[in-house]
């Protein structure tokens, strides 16, 4: 089988990102992480220090399961997708209701909407690295968790 042309590889990578999001929205974490390379790393400064880098498909899968438990109706809709070389960048909007504890935060029953901007780097058809960014203070505010309540 002949290698894909540059343009065909970019389109294949974009299709993979769309498939990953479809799997996430269907609640199929395994279908999402199967597109991650064994040496996968996710970077996100909006996360607590211990989660600013998530390593490997197993680590990402565990984080996605926790997110799914905290926000069981979570859905992320793709708004923009741009590919260049080995990179695919996206802008999406995620929405969900916090029905269970998430990290140190108790369930609030409140709904949040968040804009996510990120970029994946591909090698051999698999995502090897992700950079993601969102406004975590806006999310905490929507959930009624920020600013913190003053002690009684």
C-alpha positions as semicolon CSV with decimal commas, in nm:
position;residue;x (nm);y (nm);z (nm)
1;X;0,000;0,000;0,000
2;X;0,141;0,337;-0,103
3;X;0,183;0,603;0,166
4;X;-0,084;0,872;0,176
5;X;-0,009;1,206;0,012
6;X;0,043;1,501;0,246
7;X;-0,310;1,629;0,180
8;X;-0,462;1,283;0,223
9;X;-0,280;1,234;0,555
10;X;-0,405;1,568;0,687
11;X;-0,761;1,472;0,589
12;X;-0,719;1,128;0,751
13;X;-0,597;1,293;1,072
14;X;-0,894;1,531;1,071
15;X;-1,128;1,235;1,022
16;X;-0,965;1,066;1,322
17;X;-1,033;1,371;1,540
18;X;-1,399;1,368;1,431
19;X;-1,420;0,994;1,509
20;X;-1,262;1,043;1,851
21;X;-1,521;1,307;1,939
22;X;-1,804;1,088;1,809
23;X;-1,682;0,804;2,032
24;X;-1,655;1,038;2,331
25;X;-2,010;1,166;2,276
26;X;-2,135;0,807;2,251
27;X;-1,977;0,733;2,589
28;X;-1,728;0,492;2,431
29;X;-1,402;0,580;2,608
30;X;-1,229;0,276;2,454
31;X;-1,321;0,400;2,107
32;X;-1,160;0,734;2,191
33;X;-0,835;0,607;2,345
34;X;-0,772;0,350;2,069
35;X;-0,659;0,645;1,857
36;X;-0,387;0,741;2,108
37;X;-0,026;0,626;2,073
38;X;0,133;0,428;2,357
39;X;0,358;0,728;2,434
40;X;0,067;0,976;2,431
41;X;0,092;1,295;2,642
42;X;-0,184;1,549;2,705
43;X;-0,089;1,898;2,828
44;X;-0,341;2,134;2,990
45;X;-0,255;2,414;3,230
46;X;-0,625;2,457;3,321
47;X;-0,601;2,133;3,519
48;X;-0,476;2,080;3,876
49;X;-0,095;2,033;3,890
50;X;-0,114;1,652;3,905
51;X;-0,326;1,643;3,588
52;X;-0,150;1,908;3,378
53;X;0,018;1,620;3,195
54;X;-0,174;1,298;3,140
55;X;0,033;1,014;2,998
56;X;-0,066;0,713;2,792
57;X;-0,402;0,586;2,668
58;X;-0,471;0,435;3,012
59;X;-0,414;0,765;3,190
60;X;-0,633;0,954;2,944
61;X;-0,899;0,685;2,962
62;X;-0,908;0,706;3,343
63;X;-0,948;1,084;3,328
64;X;-1,227;1,056;3,069
65;X;-1,409;0,797;3,285
66;X;-1,391;1,035;3,584
67;X;-1,524;1,318;3,366
68;X;-1,804;1,094;3,239
69;X;-1,898;0,999;3,597
70;X;-1,902;1,364;3,708
71;X;-2,088;1,487;3,399
72;X;-2,287;1,187;3,267
73;X;-2,467;1,394;2,999
74;X;-2,145;1,559;2,875
75;X;-2,136;1,629;2,503
76;X;-1,875;1,810;2,300
77;X;-1,961;1,962;1,963
78;X;-1,692;2,045;1,711
79;X;-1,706;2,399;1,574
80;X;-1,376;2,429;1,386
81;X;-1,112;2,188;1,261
82;X;-0,785;2,287;1,090
83;X;-0,509;2,053;0,976
84;X;-0,151;2,131;0,883
85;X;0,130;1,880;0,856
86;X;0,115;1,642;1,154
87;X;-0,115;1,874;1,351
88;X;-0,492;1,908;1,379
89;X;-0,631;2,202;1,577
90;X;-0,990;2,230;1,691
91;X;-1,241;2,450;1,869
92;X;-1,531;2,277;2,038
93;X;-1,805;2,351;2,289
94;X;-1,863;2,108;2,573
95;X;-2,176;2,098;2,786
96;X;-2,276;1,887;3,080
97;X;-2,447;1,873;3,418
98;X;-2,238;1,792;3,723
99;X;-2,427;1,501;3,879
100;X;-2,145;1,344;4,082
101;X;-1,824;1,456;4,254
102;X;-1,553;1,572;4,018
103;X;-1,206;1,595;4,167
104;X;-1,243;1,777;4,500
105;X;-1,580;1,927;4,404
106;X;-1,911;1,789;4,529
107;X;-2,196;1,747;4,280
108;X;-2,382;2,071;4,213
109;X;-2,659;1,961;3,977
110;X;-2,569;2,264;3,766
111;X;-2,503;2,273;3,395
112;X;-2,187;2,418;3,243
113;X;-2,080;2,519;2,895
114;X;-1,713;2,546;2,806
115;X;-1,521;2,643;2,492
116;X;-1,222;2,415;2,436
117;X;-0,936;2,495;2,203
118;X;-0,673;2,234;2,138
119;X;-0,428;2,073;1,905
120;X;-0,329;1,712;1,842
121;X;0,004;1,599;1,698
122;X;-0,006;1,278;1,495
123;X;0,254;1,012;1,420
124;X;0,168;0,713;1,203
125;X;-0,204;0,780;1,224
126;X;-0,214;0,797;1,607
127;X;-0,237;1,100;1,836
128;X;0,092;1,129;2,024
129;X;0,046;1,464;2,192
130;X;-0,241;1,698;2,276
131;X;-0,247;2,055;2,401
132;X;-0,586;2,165;2,537
133;X;-0,704;2,491;2,687
134;X;-1,026;2,618;2,840
135;X;-1,139;2,868;3,102
136;X;-1,164;2,655;3,415
137;X;-1,269;2,951;3,632
138;X;-1,567;3,014;3,404
139;X;-1,668;2,648;3,443
140;X;-1,630;2,661;3,822
141;X;-1,836;2,983;3,826
142;X;-2,117;2,822;3,625
143;X;-2,117;2,530;3,869
144;X;-2,143;2,772;4,165
145;X;-1,798;2,670;4,292
146;X;-1,612;2,998;4,224
147;X;-1,556;3,224;4,392
148;X;-1,526;2,995;4,694
149;X;-1,778;3,053;4,968
150;X;-1,646;3,229;5,277
151;X;-1,607;3,007;5,585
152;X;-1,895;3,033;5,831
